[in-house]
Amino acid sequence: MFIEQGYKGLHEAWRYLVGLIIILFAWQVIGALPLVAALISKSMESGDLPTSIGAMSDMLGSNLFLFLMLLTFALGLIGIYITVRFLHRQAWKALTTARNKINWSRIIFAFIVWSLFSVGFLAIDIYFSPEAYVINFEPQPFLILLVIATLFIPLQTSFEEYFMRGYLMQGIGIAAGNRWVPLIVTSFIFGILHIFNPEVAKLGYGILVFYMGTGLFLGVLTLMDNGLELALGFHAANNLTTALLVTADWTAFQTHSVYRDISEPSLGWDVFIPVLVIYPVLLVLLAKKYGWTDWKERLTGKVVLPKPVTNTASDEKSMD
């Protein structure tokens, strides 16, 4: 089982606490230094230091701001690797999957499926509400965006998956001794981490239900499939298509996308359709494709120390 992969490394509680500090420091301090330096440099010219995402994007230019924002997650991902490799002495594969090796076909499949869904949903919305969109496409800025997004958004989404559904889910699961606690806790944390997104300021705290629901969906994917692969592919597709296809003045991604949404947003039932309808349908389809069974055990069962398990020096040397 996936959570039990945490037992393949050194898993004392203090290691997870120290690891959490290392990861947050790499992500929010070291990772943020280039962005903060760029903003301070620009603000010395203008005399005004921006505090909102929109203002930061306007000051630096959307492509440079996107690159510096995504860079924080890339450095955070390095922080996770250092923590797992040297503090926990755990193989990267064990943080990724319970399979014998990382299944790239699952990542690619989830990426393609959700990319097609995302493009289809946008096309339908543009068809029925053309007044809500304007063409935002400019060839040169878009090509720069394409390079930045293709290289760095998968690093951003991978950081979030390895941190939430990997590191925290395994650590909390081992501490709680079951699967449902880490599933609920990581979904809640995933939602709360989005609380400073401009979407929340625009739509209200009700939008956090969408973020928590998405975290729950990704957590279910991880536990049912015994690995992060499907969640990695889905999350990368979601953020990449969003950054490239459509932007709005009130969203976290301020980009030179193909379209700009100029409608006045509101918190309606359409916001919750993915959580209430689309995600459950996807889970059913994926369950049929991959033959998932025993949902109760995989989602709520006990986390038990496998036997025999040893953390010997020879085990540590055999890491991927």
N, C-alpha and C positions, 0 to 999 in steps of 0.2 A: 504494500500500500504506500501511497505517496508520502503521507506525514511521517511514517516510520523511517523514511529515508534520512530523517534528521538524526536517527540513532547511529548512522554510519559515520558520523563525525563526533567530536567532543561536544556534549550537549548540556553541560551544567547551566543552570539558570543565569549565573553571573556572566557567562560568556555571551549570552543573548543580550544582556543589559549593556555590556561593554560594546558588543557588536552594533547595537542600535545607536550608540553614541558615535561610533566611528562612521557609520553609514550616513547619519544625519549631518555630521561635520563635513564629510566629503561632498554631500549634496548641497546643503544650505549655506555652508561657509566657503570652502575652497571653490566649489562650483559656481558660487554667486560672485566671486571676486572680479572676473572679467566683465560681467554685466554691470556691477556697481562702479567699477573703474570707468567704463565707457559713459555711464550716466553722469558721473561726477565731472568728467572731462567736458562733456557737452553742456552741463549745467553751468560751468564756469564761464562759458561763452554767453549763455542766455540769461544767467542769473536766476534760473528757476529749476528746482529739482522735481521732476514728475514723480507721482506716487501711484497713479493708475496704469494699468496695462496699456490702455489706449494712448495715454500721454507719453509713455515710454516708447511705444512703437512709433509715434509721430516724431519724437525727438531723434531717435536713432535711425529711423527707416525700418519698415516692417521686416525686410529680409535680415538685416543685421541684428535686430532685436530678437527675431525668431531663432537665429543661430546661437546667440548668447544665452537665450532662455533654455534651449535644448541642450546646450553644453553643460548646464548644471546637472541635468539628468545623466549625461554620459559620464561625468565624473562621479556621480552618485553610484552608477553601475560598477565603476572601478572600485569604489568603496565596498560594495557588496562582495565583489570577487576577493579583495584583500581580506575581508572579514571571514569569509567562508574558507578560503584557502589556508590562511595562517592562524586564525584564532580558533576556528572549529575543526581544522584539519579534515574538512569534508570535500569530497569530489564535487566539481561543478555539475556533473551529470546527476548526482544524487539530489542536488537542489532543484534540478529540472524535471526529472522523471523517475518513475520506478521501473521503467523498461531497461533492457540491457544497454541501450544506447538512445540518444536523443532522436526522436522520429521527426525528421524534417518534412516528410510528406504530410504529416498532420498540420504542421505550421503553415505550409503552403496551401493546403486545402482550406483551412479556416480563413486564411487571408483572401483567397480568391472568392470564396462564397460570400463573405461579408462585404468585400469590395463591390461585387455585383449587386448585392442587396442595397448598399448605400447609393450607388449610382442610379439604380432603379427607383428608389424612394425619391431622390432629388429630381429625377426626370418627371416623375408623376406630379410632384408638387409644383414644378415649373409649368407643366402643362395646364394644371387646373388653377394656378395662381400666378400667371405671368407678370402681373403688376407688382408682385412682391420681390422681383429680382431684376437686376440690371447686369449687363455684361461688364465685367471688371478686368478682362483679359488684356494684358500688355506683354508682348512676346519676350522682351529681354528680362524684365523683372520676374516673369513667370518661370523662365528657364533657370534663373538663379534660385528661385524658390524650389523648383523641382529637384535640383541638386541637393540643396540643404535638407529638404524634407525627406528625400529618399535615403540620405545617409544618416540623418540624426533622429528622425521621428521613431524608427524602429529601436533606437537606443533608449529614447525616452520611455516608450511603452514597455520595453523589456525591463528597464529599471523598476517601473511600477509593478510589473508582474512578479519579478524575482523578489522584490521587497515585500509585497503584500501576500500574494498567493504562494510564494516560495519561503522566504526567510521567516516572516511573521507567522504564517500558517503552520509551518513545521515547529517553530519554537513554542507557540501558544498551544498547539496540539499536544506536544510532549508534556508541557506543564499541566494542561487540563486533563489529559488522559482520555480525551474523546475527540470526535471530529466536528460536532455541531458548534462547540464554543469557538474554535478558530474560524469556522465558516462565518458565523454571525459577527464576531469581533472584527475580522479583517474587512468585511463588507461595510460595517459601520465606520471604521477608520478610513476606508477608501472614500466614502462619501464625505466625511468631515474634512479630509484634505483638500476637497474642492470648494470649501466654504468661502475662500477668498477669490474665487473665480468671478469675473464680471457678470456672468450669467446669473449668479446668486443675487448680486446687487440689483440686477434688472428685473428678475422674475420672482425673487423672494426665496425664503428657505424651503419652500415646497419642492423646488427643483432638486434638493438633496435626496429626495425619494428616488429620483431617476438615477443619481450617482450611486446610491447605496444598492439600488436594485441591479444596476450594472455590475457592481462589485459582487453581489450575491450570485448573479449569473456566471461570472467568471470563476468564482469559487466553486460552484457546482460543477462547472466544466472540469476544473482541476481535480477535484475529488473523484468524480465519476470516471474520468479518463486516466487517473493515476499519473498525471503529469501536467506540465505547464504548456505543452505544445499548442493545443487548441486555443488557449487563452492568449498566448503570445501572437499567434496569427490573427485572431479576431481583433485584438486591441490595436495592433499595428495598422490593420486595414481601416479601422474606424478613424483613427487620428490622421492617417495619411490622406485618405479621401476627403476628410473634412478640410484639412489645410489646403489641399490643391483645388477643390471644387467650389467651395462657398465660404465666404466670410461675412461678418457683420460687425458693426461698431461696438456691439455689446458682448462679443464672445472672446474667449481666451486666446484663440488663434487670430491674430490680425495679419492677414497675408495678401499677397498679390494673386489671389485665387481667380478662377475662371468667372465665377459669379459673386455678386454681393447681394445679400439679403437686406432689403430696405424696409421691410414690413415692421410694424410695431409689435414686438413679441408680447405674448401673454401666457400665463400658466394655465393651460387647458388640458383636457383629456388626451390630446395628441402627444403631449410630453410623456405621458405614462403608457402609451401604446406599446413601445418596445418592451417595457418591464412586464406588462400584463398580458401581452399577446405574442409579440415577435420572439422574445427570448424563450418562452415556453415551447413555442412551435419549433424553434431551432434545437432545443434540448431533445424533443421527441425525435426529430429527424436524425440527429447525431447519435442518439441511443440506438436507433435502428441500424445505422451505418456501422457503428463500432460494437454493437452487441452488448450494451451496458445492461447489467442486471443487479439485483440486490441493492436497490437505491437506499433503503433504510440503513443498512450496514455501512455503506460507503459514505453516507452523509452524516450519520449520527452515531456510528459504532465506536467502540473503545479503541484507543491507541495503546497498543501493548508492546513492550520491549521484546523484539525478536530474540530468539535463542538459537544457537549461541551468538552473542555479540561481544567482540573484544575491540578495544581501542589500543592496539599494540603498535609499536614502532613500525613493524612490517606492514600493518594495515595502512598507516599513514603514508608510507612510501609508495603504496599501490594506487594512490589517487590519480584521477585523470588529470 
